[in-house]
Amino acid sequence: MKNFIILLVTLLATLTSTAQDITGRWNGVLKVQGTQLRVVFNIAQTDNGYSATMDSPDQGAKGIPVTNTTFKNQKIKFEVTNARIEYDGELSEDKIIGTFKQGGQEFPMNLSRETIKKEIVKRPQEPIKPYAYYSENVVFKNSKANVSLSGTLTLPEKDGIFPVVILITGSGPQNRDEELLGHKPFLIISDYLTKNKIAVLRYDDRGVGQSTGDFKTATSADFATDVESAIAYLKTRKEIKKNKIGLIGHSEGGLIAPIVASKSKDVSFIVLLAGTGIQGDTLLLLQQELIAKANGVLETDIKESVQTNRKLFEIVVNSNDNSKLKADLTDKLNELLKNEPNTEIPNGMKKEEFVSMQVNQISSPWMVYFMKYNPVTTLEQVTCPVLAINGKKDLQVPSKENLSAIKNALTKGGNLNVTTKEFPNLNHLFQECKTGSPNEYATIEQTFSPIVLAEITKWIKTQTE
């Protein structure tokens, strides 16, 4: 669930000249997994032909140099080499009909001289202001990490004392609404709970939105300290019942919540939404296999891919030296590519660049921690009430394997207040779905199942009343 990013590069513009005037501003909207990004190409004439720059207004990027610009026989091509971006189109009257390419993926995108507005995505569950409760923007500090976290505290009423939950986001940089693919699940959850007399604190991940810090270098353990800081902050608020502070974690957040609860007596209860109960390397392999099957990948290809990743993951799990880890991963990847010459490498990327990109991703601090981390040991130390729920069609955190592992670990540790529940026809985002594939997330109008919202609320009230 990563955001689509356009990188900055250096300008080296060339072209083939024609008599057709294509100078000026050309506008398009790039649609990627439900996310819409406006893209603008600005073309200027030079002594040698044409040069161009690219803007990405929705990402705050302007004047990105286009490496190569060519136009001949009504066909135009833009190349942004370092970002591995290509655009191929054909001029037809006042439009350019074409395809945007990046990192081996292709997306249809037409360009027009007219300003193009993004389509309005229907998300009927999103609340409309003014809200029927009190909402306050807040800032609190994680002194241990020297990070300031910005968020929103919603209270059923401005005056009063209420139980509260802290929402903990899933993997990848997320804002306080856990916004992804046009959905804002944490906004929906917060709105529902607050209307049901439960206060909610949600905040931007470190390094995201209005929060400070470096997201890229942080691990789940670091994010757990952010949650601890959120608890400390809530204990300073007169509107909060200090003995009724709970955590709700989604996906990776469902891994982080037990870390905090196992160490803090201030956590009254936790809710795990598609939380993990098995070690990270095992989960990633299982996730890869299930999603590939749902997308129609051949069994032989899935088997080969899983075997390849298992070898790489084993190197990560068994390594204690990060510099040596990168060297070992590089050697293994080069060996695998040599033995599998048909491996697809993104267009325009050299093998060395491809290997380096893969190694950096696999050896990142977050990934190394996640692969090595086994939630069982932590879950055995959680003594507060736990609600763990999953969608049966979740392909990212499969329900059967994770719910049973969570329940077994909590029970082994002596926790007697454990509830696990599987919901049919729901995916990883708790949307009613057909296959559970991540490809469906953006196309579904529903953001979060009302049935699950009611179940969570009912259970929390049991713990707080």
N, C-alpha and C positions, 0 to 999 in steps of 0.2 A: 504494500500500500504506500509507495513513495510518490512524492510529487514529481511531475514532469518538469525538468529543469533545462533551460537554455543557457549555455555557457558563453562567456565572452572570448573573442579570439582577435588575431592581428589581421589587418587589412592588406591584401595583395590582390587588387582587382584587375581582371583582364576581361576582354570581350571580343566578340566578332560584330562588327557594325552592320546596321541595315538602315534603310531609309525610314522605317516605321518609327514614329515617336512613342517611346514607352517611358519617357522620363516622368518623374512625379511619384506620388504616394499610391501604393497598392495595398489594400486591406483584405484580411481574411480572418477566419475563426478556425482554430485547430481543435478538433474534438478528440480527446484521448480518455478512454474509459470513463466517460461521463463528465469529465472536466473540460471546460471550454476556455481556451486561451486565445486572445486576440493577437494576431501577428501582422506586422506592417513591414513592407519592403519599400525603401526610399531609393529611387533610381535617379542618378545624375549622369549627364553626358560629360566625357572627358576628351582630351586630345586624341587618346587612343581608342576611344569607344565609350564604355559605360563603367560606372562604379556603383556600389549600393551599400546601404546599411540596413540593419534589421532592428525593429523595436518589438518588445514583448510587454505591452502596457500593464497587463495584469500581474506581471512579476516585477514591475518597476524598472525594467531594463530598456535603455534607449541608446540608439546609435551603435549597435553591435556591428562591427565591420564584417562585411561579406567578403570572403577570400577571393572568390571568382564569380564573375557575372558574364554570362554569354547570351547573345540573342541573335538568332539567324533563322530565316525561313519560318517566321512566326513562332518559333520555339525558344523559350527562355529557360535558363538554368542558373540557380544560385547555389553556391557552395560555401559553407562555413566549416572549414576543414577540422579545426581542433575540437569542435563540438559534434563532429560527424553528422552535420546537417546538410541535406540536399533538398532542393526544390526543383522539380521539373514540371514545366507547364507549357501550354500552347495558347497564344493570343487568339481570341475569337471575339470579334467586334470590340466591346469595351470590357471584356472579362478575360481572365487567364484561367484556364481549366487545368488543374494539375494535382500533383502528389507531393506531400511533405514526407521526408524520410529522415529518421534518426536512429542510430544504434541498431540497424538491421530491421527496424519496423517501418511500415508505410501507412500513411493516413491521407485520404483524399482531402484536399483543401483548395478551394477556388479563390481567386483574388479579384477585387473590384476597386475601381477608383472611388466608389461611394463608401462612406463609413458603414461598417457592418456591425449590427448589434448582436450580442449573444442571445441565444434563445433562453427564454425563461423556463427553468426546470420546475416541474410541479412537485412540491414537497408539502402535502396537505397537513402533516402533523405539526409543522413548525408554528410555535405560538406567535401571535401578533401583538405588538405593543398597543396600548399600555397593558402591562401584565397585572394579574389579579393578586399581586404580592409585592413585597419590597425587594428590590435588587440593588446591590451596591458593588461598584468596582473597588477592589482591594489590592494591596501589595504587601507581601510578607517576605522575610529574608531567611535564606539558608546560610547562616554564618559559617558553617563548616566548609561549604563550597564557595563562599563569597558570591552567592547568586541571589538576585531579587526576582521573585515570582509574582506575576500579575494575574489576577483572576477575578471571578465574580462570586459574591456570596448572595444567595437568595434566601430570604426569610419569609415564612407564611404571613407575618405581620411585622411592622417596624419595631413594635414593643412586644415583649414576651420572652419566654425561655423555651427553646425547642431542641429536640434531638437533631443531630446533623450527620450528613455523610460527605465524605471527600471522594470525588470521582478521579480515578487514575486511568490515564489513556493507554492505548495499545502501542505497538511498535511503530517506529518512524516518528518524525517531528509532527506533533499535533498541537493545535490550539485548544483553548478551553472548551470548545464545543465538540472536540474530537472530529473536526470537519474533514471529510474525505468524500470524493466522488459526488459532490453535490449534496451530501447528507450531513446532518449535525446531530448525531445520536445523543451526545451529552446535553445538548440544549433541550432535547425532547425529554430525557430522563429527569433533568433538573426541574423542568416546568411541571412535570407530573408529580414528582415527589413533593415539591414545595406547595403545590395546590392541596396536597394531602397532609399538610402540617409537619413536614420534615424539611429542615433547612439543608441547603446544599452548597458546598464550596467546590468550584471547578476552576482550573487555572491553566495558562499556557505552559507547555513544557519549557524547560530551560533552553534559552537560545531561540525560542519561537515566539512570534507575536510581540508582546510587550515585556516578556521575561528576558532577563540577561543570562549570560553563561554560554558555554559551548556544548551544543547537543552532540556533535560528532564524536567527542572524546568520552562521552558518558556511557556507563553501563547500567544495567537494571539495579545494581547495588547503589549507584549514585542517585538514581531516580527515587530509590527508597528513602534517601535522606531528605529529598524534597518533600515527600509525604510527611515525614517526621516533623519538618518545619511547618507544614500546614496544620498539623495537630497542635503544635505549640502555639501557633497563631490563634486558632479557634479557642484555646483555653484562656485567652486574654479577652474574649468577647463576652459581655454580660448576657447576650441573648442565647448563649449556647449551654445546654446541659452537659457539664464537663464529664459526667459518667455515662453519656450516651453518644459517643463519637464513633461512627462506623466508617468503613471503607468499602467502596465499590470499584473493583478493577476489571477492565475489559481486556481480554487477550493477554498481552504482556503485563498489563495492569493487574491481571489476576494472578500473575507470578509475583508481582511486587507487593501486593496487599499482605500475603502471608509472611513475607520477610519482615515487614513493619510490625504486624500483629504478634509475631513470635518473640519480638524484643520489647514491646511496649505494653504496659498495663493500661494505657490510656485508650486502647482500641477495644470498644465494647462488642463489636461484631464485624464480620466481613462478608461481602457478596462477591462471588467469583463468576463473572460473565465470560464464558469460554476461556476460563483460566487453565493453565497448563499443569499437568500432574506427572509428566514424563520428561526425561532429560532432553535438552534442546537438540542435540544432533539427531536423536531418534525421531523427535517430532518433525524436524525439517525434512527428513527422508520420507516419512509417512505423508506429510503434507504434499510434497512434490509428486508422489505417486498418485494420490487421490485426485489432485487438480489436473494432472496430465490425462488421467483416465476420463475425467469429466469433459475434457476438451478434445477427446477423440484421438489422442496420440496412440500410435501402435504399441502393443505390449512389448515387442522386442526393443523398441526405442526407449520405452520407459525403463525397462530392466537395465539396459546399458547405462542410461543416465544415472539411475540410482546407484549402480555399482561404482561408477566414476566418483560420484559425490561422497559415497561411503568411504572410499580410499582417502579423499581429501579431508573429510571430517575427522577421520581417525588420526591423521597427522596433527590436526588442531587440538583434539582432546588430549593427546599424549604429549603435547609440547609444553615446556615451561620457559622457553626462551624465545621472545618475540622476533628478534633479528634472525635467529636460526629458523624459526617457523616460516618466515617469508622465503628464505632460501630453499627450504625443504618443499614448500608448496610450489615454488617456481620450477624446481627440478621435476616434481611429479607431474605438473601440468604439461611441461614440455615433453615428458615421456609419453603421456597419454595422447597428446596431439600427434606425436610421431607414429604411435601405434594405431591411431584413428584419423587418418589423413582427410576423411570426409567430414570432420567436425566443422560446423558452420561458424565462420567468423564474420562479424558485421562488416558490411561494405565499407571500403575505404580505411579499414583498420589493419595495421600490420600485426603479425602474430605476436611480436614482442609486446605491443601495446595491449593486445587482448589478454595475454597472460598476466601482465602487470595489473590490469584492471581487476581481473578475477582474484588475484592474490590479495590486493588491497581490500577488496570487499570481504573476503573470507577471513582475513587476519585483523579486521577492525576490532577495536576494544569491545564494542558491544557484541559483535558476533562471536568472538572467542569466549566471552563470559557466558553468553546464552548457550552455546554448544556444550560447554563444560558443566553448566548448572543443572543439578538434579533437584527438583522441587520437593521430593519426598522427605528428605531430612528436615527441611524447614517446616513442612506441613505437620510433621510429627510433634513439633513444639508449639503448635497453635492450640490454645485452650479456649478461646472465645467462641461463641456460636458462629457457624459457617453455613452459608447457602451457596451451593455450586450448581450452576445451570448451564446447559448447552443446547444448541439446535442439533437435531439429528442429522441434518444435511450440511453441517459444518465440515468443510474440507481443509480448513487451516488448523483448527484444533479439534480433531475428531472426537466426537462425544463419548463413544464407548470406552476407548482406551484411557482418556483423561479423567472422566468422571469416576471410573472405578479406581484409578490410581489415587485420586484425591481422597476418596472415601476411605480406602484401605489405609492410607498414611495417617489420616486424622484419627481413625479408629484405633490404629496401633499405638498412637500417642496418648490414648485415653480420653479423647474428646467425645463427649456423649451428646453434644448438641450439633449434629451434622445433618443437613438436608441436601440431597442431590436430586436433580430433576432434569429429564431430557424432554425437549419439546419437538414434536414432529413438524416436518416441512419448514424448519427455520435454518438459516445459514449462519455464518460466522458473525454477521452484523445483527442477527436476530430479526431478519426480514422473512416474511413468507415468500418462498421461492420455488423454483422448479428443480434445478439440479444442485444448487449450492455453490456453483462455480463463481469465483470472484468476477468473472466477466458479466455476471448478472447484476451485481451490486448497484451500479449506476442506473440501470434501466428500470429498477423497481421503484415505484412511487413511495411505498411505505419505508419509513426510516427505522422504526423499532416496533416490534409486535406489541399491541395493546395488552394482549394476554400476559406477556412477560412483565410488562410494566405493573400490571395489577398484582401479579404473583410476588414480585420484589417488594412492593409497597406493603402488602398483607404480611409478609414475613418480617419486615423491618418493624412494623407496628407491634408485632408480637414480642420483639426483643426490647422495645423501648417504652411500652405502656405499663 
